[in-house]
Amino acid sequence: MNWIDRLKTRWKVETGFQVVIILIVFACTGTTVWFIKEPTLHYLFRGNEMPLWASISYWILILPVYNLLLLFYGLVFGQFQFFWSFEKRLAKSIISIFIKNG
């Protein structure tokens, strides 16, 4: 079984083409987040050295932006339902972590 077949099974999708499109959506989302990081931080700190708290805050706050971008690109590439299900599973996982530790 090759890697595309393993991803088809794991993600419960029907075709190898869907796997490729899903990977493209992940790539576009990651690239977009990478492109917006520098201008955002530069705007907030105007060339000053960025404090550690700002970097940590960025990584915490980028999660919802990343998730919204996943849904956006999923919609653009016709895989919205896959990414909507993906987001719901992710939210359940995050919530369960807080419930177990809370």
Summary of the structure (lengths in Angstrom):
residues: 102
radius of gyration: 16.8
end to end distance: 41.2
largest distance: 51.2
contacts: 244
relative contact order: 0.10
helix: 84%
strand: 0%
